[in-house]
Amino acid sequence: MLARPSSSLGPAEKGILATVSAKRTERLLTLVMLLLSTRRGWTKEELFREIEQYEQASTPAAREKLFDRDKATLREQGIPLESFTEDSLFENDNTSTRYRIDAEDYRLPGMSFTAAESAALTIAAGMWEEASLGSAASRALRKLQGRGVDAEPVPASPIDARIRTNEPFWDELWQATSGRRVIRFGYRAASTGEERERTVQPWGMGSRFGHWYLVGFDVDRQAERWFRLTRMTTPPAVQPGSYTVPPEFSMSASLATLAAGQTGLHATVAVRTGTCHILRARPGATTTERGDGWDTLEYTYTDQATAAGEIASFGQNAQALSPQPLVAEVLRRLESAARALREAPPTFSFSEDAPPRSAVSHAVSTEDRLLRLLDLVPYLLNHPGVEVAEAARAFGVSPSQLIRDVELLFVSGPRFYPDGLIDIHLDDDRIHITDPQSLGDPIRFGLDEVCALLVGLDTLINLPGLPDDSAVRSASEKLRSGAGDAARMNESIAARVTEDEVAPVLATVRAGIEQRKQLHLRYVVPARDEVTERNVEPLRAFLHDDIWYLDAWCHRARGRRNFRLDRMQQVDVTDLPATAEAESPPVIFDPSTADQTVVLVLGAGARWIAQSYSAVRTAETNDGRLAAEIRLNTTGRLPSLVASLGGECTVVMPGDARKDALSFVDAALNVYGQHGSN
């Protein structure tokens, strides 16, 4: 029988599921407490007597199955459960097998950190935006707070970097990589567009150029290969077999060679005089005036799909001339976009009572709650009398959920040893714990937690303009030393958030912020396709959707604005002081405050738009695409976006925006009809 999704269950059924989950969490927690309580260990029979839920199993076989599943769960969560055999009186005497958790293997080693190192660790943990390593980083930081990390808030950094992990199948691929599991998945080749299945031994994952990549050994091709996550067409399926990652492999080193290993291709593009400033500003680009209202622009590129989308986004102001595959791809995108805009939209239906995306909560597993409870005990020891609301914020749960966690800690423990229960109570909305039993020390780091912090620290070190990275490096060294074997997985994941083209600009911006000086910008405004000169007072630089922005007070606009660093043709620190820090609230990417509602239909290659633009509502269409309702302050850039995505994104409403997008694409196609492709 197939189980129904929990979202389709009624209140009574959900209550039953919650009770079952709580009982399983209680059983696992009690099992951990018992196995930690003695070096002599416990036999199965002894554990079955002490833990009531084992004794209540319907049959001996069900009891054995339950115990085997619990053992596997604890080991999967990084809890070092071990079994050993005593000398037995008779051969094949299984009753002599005992189980325990070695306290030394369980306990996080003692560490001490300076105030500067603590600040570096806090910033590193905050770099992860979402997915499994985001929660792992938060959990690791909570553990370190019991080992010398200052829990005080860290002043806002002038350079705010974030590592995004919202690309397709990220969590599944990381689990396969960290677990050394062979996987098989569908993949669309960038060069040919051909889709084939690949069987891969994952070695590492890395982020660069705004994309995540999987690196591993392609079993079918018997060679190391790179795979971009956005080109994967099916979820990874675990395959039988094991493998060993080459000892010299380093994901960070591999990322450094990604660009160098690609051969630069030479593009020739005709651009209307006075337009396409972003293309003209590409490193190494050369422009030749033709005298007929057009200029010839030449530059190099490495990814055909990206280059074609960029050229198509300029509509009738740009025409690809060579090489022929690039010209063909631009035309394909424009023709596909025109066809999608002329076709009748697919059918779909938004749910009227759908909650905002930010309000959708994800189910928390029994394993997640068990780990939270194991973290909660040492946290409460280090924060005597902490208020419920403060503890709830520290663990990212509601106050009512935290109270339920405290209640579960109170009742968990062995049946026949009342002295083995945790002494914990709630008094005047404050929590006190006096006897933590065997759970007083934070558990040793898991692989995910070490990786999350170390990658965050590595990313922090590599940000340009950091005046003193000694505290970051020493924190990393201490963490590696204390994490033991878990630190080895750090070689399997890396993120590079700043490229060579942007690094000097970011360093100059950082200098302006720290010196409190105005910056002079020569800045491209894509909406008007013009270059402007302006003075701004820099406040902070931040990374959003893998693009660097400067949040600054602009004297020309007389207000606070965001400026993309890759659109700054020139930036200089002036001698003028910056004074406008508090004159206006910050500009935040918040479509909910915009005044125009747009409905888009997104193919597989454009579903990222729903998340990047914080879609208010989404719905699956009858042809397998995604309808997304988003809010924008202007629809002026929509035609350019639609053209660049080549039919993967089409406008449903408003009707005027759909017509504007079609006119934009038709005008671009007319340029090719008039001028050819020579």
Number of C-alpha atoms within 10 A of each C-alpha: 3 4 5 8 7 11 8 9 12 9 9 9 12 14 12 11 14 13 12 13 17 18 16 17 23 24 21 23 23 24 25 23 24 23 23 22 19 15 12 15 21 19 18 18 12 11 21 19 15 19 21 16 15 21 15 13 15 9 11 12 10 13 17 15 13 14 18 11 11 16 18 12 15 19 12 13 14 16 22 20 18 14 13 12 13 12 9 12 8 8 7 8 12 13 12 16 16 20 22 23 23 19 19 12 13 19 17 19 18 11 15 17 20 14 16 18 22 24 22 25 28 25 23 26 26 21 23 24 16 14 14 18 24 21 20 23 27 21 22 24 23 21 23 24 20 23 18 15 22 21 16 11 9 14 8 9 11 18 24 18 26 20 24 22 19 16 17 19 16 21 15 15 22 20 14 20 24 19 13 18 20 23 21 18 16 17 20 18 14 14 10 7 10 9 14 12 14 18 20 27 26 29 25 28 28 19 22 18 15 15 17 22 22 24 24 21 19 19 15 10 11 9 10 14 15 16 20 20 18 19 18 21 18 13 15 20 15 16 13 7 10 10 12 9 16 8 7 7 13 18 20 21 12 17 21 12 10 13 13 9 9 11 11 13 13 13 20 21 21 23 25 19 16 14 19 22 19 20 19 18 16 17 10 9 14 13 15 11 14 12 8 8 10 17 19 19 22 20 19 16 14 13 15 18 16 12 20 24 22 20 24 30 28 25 24 19 20 25 27 27 21 17 15 13 12 23 23 15 19 28 21 16 24 29 19 21 25 23 16 20 22 13 9 9 17 15 12 16 11 14 10 7 7 12 12 12 14 9 8 9 8 6 9 9 10 19 17 12 17 22 18 15 21 19 22 24 24 21 23 20 19 15 15 13 17 17 17 21 16 12 21 16 12 15 18 13 12 14 17 12 13 21 18 13 17 20 14 17 24 16 15 21 27 20 14 11 9 9 11 19 20 21 15 19 16 16 10 8 13 15 20 18 22 12 16 19 18 18 23 19 23 23 23 24 27 19 21 23 25 27 27 27 31 27 26 28 23 19 20 24 20 15 19 19 18 13 9 9 17 12 19 23 17 16 23 22 13 14 21 18 14 18 19 13 13 19 20 13 17 23 20 23 25 26 23 22 23 22 12 8 12 17 18 15 21 24 16 17 27 24 20 25 22 14 14 20 21 26 27 17 20 17 22 23 16 15 9 9 15 14 18 13 11 14 21 28 25 30 24 21 24 20 18 16 13 19 16 24 21 23 22 27 28 20 14 11 11 10 16 23 19 20 20 18 22 19 21 19 18 14 20 17 20 15 12 13 13 20 13 17 15 10 10 13 11 17 13 10 13 12 17 16 11 13 10 14 17 20 19 24 27 24 18 14 15 19 19 16 15 21 14 13 17 20 22 19 19 22 17 17 17 11 11 12 20 22 29 26 21 23 21 18 13 12 17 14 14 21 24 20 18 31 32 27 26 28 23 21 28 32 26 21 16 14 11 12 18 23 17 16 26 24 16 22 30 18 16 23 20 13 16 18 10 8 11 11 18 12
